[in-house]
């Protein structure tokens, strides 16, 4: 009996101490009590093996304490299991109870890529494949080698886990995912997705089911009023083709001649041109010899000839 009473007293003291650690919201609002201080979760950034891959340890001494995993006091009316992302402080909150949450450091979208609104976790994948969208390839042609997808692994930009978000039943390409670049946490470094340290996104993956509600606050940390998606960047116009330049050959200007005394002496008179040779007379045929006529015979012909005369 004495042992039972001792246990009841210890349990009561524990409940009272916990109540003192989490004061009533009304007392905090009235300034009569201070909210509890954040509590670091120790030993969570060590190396771990997972699905044939090894997630390397993170040098926590190089990660600002504000971006390390902590349990915090977070006043909200949202139910446990809800994810709230605050871009203004670069934190992701997983609501775990009344005004209580686990807080993770994140990296958010660069200027022009930030968005706000309400979404749901449509699906979750371990060691996801990363496929850069055409817009990203256009901005950075070096990503074209992964147009068909980069397999999951320690060097994959999506890290060890990815939670795929949808708003109003549509996938806008936004994700909550890990990253091998743990030193980018706390910065504006993504294209609208939310990066987490690999060990943190693995923890979130195990705690958040598909269908969980995700609220992305505005850039100033206020509750969103509807879905605010940045417009797509205008496509770059292809430069007009310029015709090939016309190459004009360079005209070489010769220097003026140098005149010497010999060059200016009077020239000898030119020899007269030979008279043209007379054209040969046309050849003529030799004249035929003139025909001679025999004298008439004074006496009668004898045997057709003129007899000799005495």
Steps between C-alpha positions, in 0.01 A plus 500: 500500500783738590671420168183580305459835676863583425449431130183709489681789669788476251259494206314802638825691547603415144170625360530822698856551378392445141213741544747754632715448189204561271312793653146587402473711187283755676772556762759547224275742313443694821873520563473297821713215373778449248481241224734205552842516337574285192671171578763356267453140395842349566689245291283512189758602240726195515569282195243232424459224243179488305395284202854420383602865537687675778388843617816675625512672836439873511752719685248652740755752621475660154118508496350801680310381806185676381485256204564181695209274591323614818176457694337839537197680632288598199153645559256382233150367456616243244468133590802274564651371177466835322812645338546878512782663303614850591721649226567812706701301757591205273339244726268205451271408792338161552216544748522227765251621761326801647735792428789259456707417193824359368689772316740433214726740313433529128616674184235686302450631146710775354352839417227449241444134592323539836138395538237471771176314554362168621599163359487131586766230496393309189775238526837425658804328352830376643809585293292658227596551136557862408389628160570869431205678337548655154505849652798406719685348206441820306648702787788257549578290189744285701195328654399363158692177570232412758198575276397134535561496878792470741479179706471531876817500705718707732580756226140538380367856557182361662699327770386197699124571500243710317145600592304600187251783548176573316268799524138474389580164346780638284872433518688828461837332535560593866664254738628465854822309453846432633826630364866397506579872535430532872681837501221650286252471789387842621544660158296592193642236271226300326251540216196496730552168676591467868832334577581323823807330644480135392470373860215746560301413190535131583351574843216704348433225244439252780266733691284649222252280309369552150213747501649715779418870486780743416469876553759726339492844661566820309847651467421714805388200709124559479223251429442478124179621339464247225763356275769739380718350225764716330446542125728301274811678387475636146669283244819635356465621144737343255739763367437595139747357259735765371626474143865426448703818461611593151878497479633775273856435383741765605627712214875533511620851406840493335745781582568759222801420274831665580634696199878496437701713245538197277130443514423857383762507206344549152433173334675414169282546191329187409611325178248535223285209457588286197275547203262220456609248240314516171258226452621248239335525163256227437647216296396489127483199274759498212360616171434228246724517187336671209375263235682529154301468182662312205508702170257397229637253235504654147466162332272212568583287806661163437393243758375776722830695488625786298763379250831680499515789269783541245 
